[in-house]
Amino acid sequence: MTKLAIAVKLDRCVGCHTCSLACKMSNNVPDGMLWNRVLTEGSDVVDGAQGVYPNLTRTYLPLACQHCENAACQKVCPTGATYKDENGRVEINYDKCIGCRMCMAACPYNARVFNWNEPSRGGNPAYGDKEVPARGKGVMEKCTLCKERIDRGEAEPMCVECCPARARVYGDLDDPESEISKLKATGNVRILLEERGTHPQVFYVQ
Amino acid sequence: MSMAKSGLTRRNFLKGSAMAAGALGLAGAGSMTSAEGWLAPATAHAEAEEHVACTYHQSHCGSRCSLKCTVRDGRLVMIQPNDAASDQRYRTVCLKGISEVEHIYGAGRVQTPLKRVEGSERGENKFEAITWEQALDEIVDKIKEVQGAHGKDSLLVKTCAEADSGWLAAMFGARGCAFNNGIDIGVGNGLDPSTGTGWGYAMSSQETRDWVNSRLVLLMGSNHCESSLTTTQAFFEAKEAGAKIVMVDPHFSTTASKASEWIPIEPGTDAALILGMISHILDKGLIDKEFMSLHTSFPFLVDKATGALLRGEAPKPTKEEIEAGIEPAAPFMVVDENGRTVLHNEAKAPKLEATATVDGKKATTVYNLLLESQKDYTTEWAAGITGIPQAKIEELAELYAQGPSSLGTGWGGNDKIANADVSGHAIAVICALTGNIGKPGAGVGCYVGGNYNGYGAGLGGWALPEDMVAGPADLQMREIRESDVVHAVFSVGDLVAQQTPAMGKTEEWVKGLDLVVIADPYFTENCKWADYVLPVCTRFECDEDYSNVAQGHNQICLQEKVVDPIFESKTEFWMQKEIAKRLGCESALPASAMERAEIALSTSADPYYNKLTIEKLKENGCVWPNEGIEEPKMVFMDKTFPTASGNMEVYYDFLTDFDQQLPKWEEPNEAYAGNPLREQYPLQLANTRTRFRIHSQFNDASWIQEIYSPVIAVNPADLEGKGIANGDTVRVFNDRGEIKVKVQVNESIRPGSARMYEAATSDFTVEGNMQALTNDFVPPRGAALMMGPVAPFSDTLVGIEKA
């Protein structure tokens, strides 16, 4: 079996948002929407901090679809539009999506974004990977782990390729020899909202 | 709409048709030559023509990433790091690079040449579209008129670091600006005379890859993980190799948050910290006596009466030196191991602590003078000034002295305070005392991005005729705007809002000029003050297949055409040629941009580079590794310095009139703790760099705007009782001006300070330009410094209230 995932090394993440824009570019994500966001933990401002000056910490937390093994979004989807594919990815069949947004409400990670209106993409709308399908008004979208790139044989999702700090590791959790499996085996791993039982494949190295 | 304007070239179209076996056909071309086609959303990509082309991105973050660009139907659709780079460290892009996919087509572009509407004032921002032909005819005529009346150097040509108009000043015989207008030279003013290198910008360090060899990496004023984002890997490699990375920063910056330790400091007091550390190093005997004796000016004798270094007789110049116009430096005097007073280059072991009488002059060593001048600068004193605990200062001093230590300065922080040169000078002294230079893991200066302190390629360049030379560049903008030497301006980049503090004065000056021409791909604040705005291309656009070569991350990068010029923009190469035609000197310039690029390679003095060709670069994926990059670049490894003595010179007798021969503590001009002005204006306004901008660039990149728009960041403690909440609009003010901007309430900001990222111009704040607030003070010793007076942007106090 194959279980594709991304690990984020939190000690290396400098919160630069390059992953967010690399993803937006490659996946033709419309104006005002991101599949991958960089949060600053415990702060509601960009580059904020936890604590009181000068006793401060800051953790950047890049957040996208966690590609859960037990995906809450998939369970509530009434049409089967959201599915778990043979490579362990949570994907959306856009043609089947009826825009009910049950998945959006179910996802504890707030990873999904919805086309409330006809998407706009500024003065150069046709950006992105040529194989990424178009999405129109009323359709849900989110990180696909760059399905189209990977399925035609490219090595890494765009966010991983572009990360300036090399904080992101992509690979197959079912391959014990992969770098990502070895990272997970160290045990120095943080899973987001583990108590929800969603079993995210995406994980964070502390 | 013309074919060029639609982004679809004849060449692409034919290639596309062939690839799609006619499927695209005329229907495809038709859709791309209409406005509807231009704005059509992405739907069917399948039959589109697609190819890859490489260019390089901005240089002014110190990076210049080589970018692999995907072009579909003549439009830029994706940007990736260029995977042809020889080392994965140089396969880089950041959020600014990626944002270009939208940005170069964005609302911020100047779309056609513009002329100020007759009867409107400069700054009113009223323009009409004109043709390039009309614009250039009128501009050249008016420049000739101004130069005829006031002399050639009454025209100021200012080209920013990203510009490609290097011949413009020489073509017109125009004047330039001196010493980068005081920007980024604050610390270098104090550090660089000691090493004889650094070019005034403190660029005397080894490469960041050398940090893995350091026990301590001490960063002061360099938010490396943001401002040198694409060399961040080196930061983590060093940390993972066991280097302790200490960030001294008033604010909990990104780099502070990733460092091994953050030491918060009162803004503008870096010199006091270093002076305190020096005293501790002296007290504990942690000095490197051998390095000091043999490779620094500490043993040099100083005339106690005048403060001047004693010099011997200069040797007679050699034939070569006479031909080159070089006067040999006079050697300095020392007391040697036998107690004799000799020339410094004749002593085997010059004494550090000695006195002598030379020709009746009572003399003592630089080291003795340092011991004397340091007496006031105890660690207890330094703790009081900097707000850093005394024990921490002592611990840091011991760690630094133990070494090997890299001391990374920067162009943020104390570099933008009026006392910046004192901090640079103190840094030179602590480095020379401990020998933390010229060995693996030890260095000093700005450890910034890939094209600034890696290996240089020594590219050649096109030579203009000998009589075609630019005029003087002897005045900074602060001096120019207070004089009447300039009557016309031709600027590529933002001169009005970006370059000079106290923008109100610049505005008044601009209003009184006879002509203002601005060339820029984007409509910056500057453009509002122009008579003519010329739309030039970004580095993604070209009207030839190849445009230029340049030094990037330890590699040569080739600039290919990615897309045709967008809107009515033209390359700066084309613009200069068209101006040259009107001046009757077209033959002085190369026939094509590609010829310019070929010449840059073929005229290199280095055989490694002059055998390179555009074809070879292209075959290799548009990059070529610099020679020797297998090992990190290191400097001064033979312990000789390009100074008058060949030693590291820490005693500046050229500053005797200002009592700064050795670094003497001086408070900031305005932003010091006890300034009574703080009652009205309690907050220091730090003017810093960020990953979201390169200076004034990317304000208008809408993808970046989705993440960040200008704010003033303030600690919640400074907002108590003011009724101001996060996201509120506030008025920020001082005697120089005021602006309105949203507030960001952020614990990362030092209480007593506020932080804005530079170049928050009025289209992106709620109201007004942040440069209206900044301090344009000129220190009395400014003119005596290597690079003239620093522009003390952050030596600024402001008040803040709810708007």
Interface residues (C-beta under 8 A of the other chain):
Chain A: D11 R12 V14 G15 C16 H17 T18 S20 L21 A22 K24 M25 S26 N28 D31 G32 L34 V38 S43 D44 V45 V46 D47 G48 A49 Q50 G51 V52 Y53 P54 L56 T57 R58 P119 R121 G122 G123 N124 P125 A126 Y127 G128 D129 K130 E131 A134 M158 E161 C162 P164 A165 R166
Chain B: L39 A40 P41 A42 T43 H45 A46 A48 E50 R72 D73 R75 L76 V77 M78 I79 Q80 P81 T92 V93 C94 L95 I98 S99 V101 E102 I104 Y105 G106 A107 C225 E226 L229 T230 T232 Q233 F236 F252 T254 S257 K258 W262 P264 R691 S702 W703 I704 E706 I707 Y708 A713 N715 A717 N726 Q744 V745 N746 E747 S748 I749 R750 P751
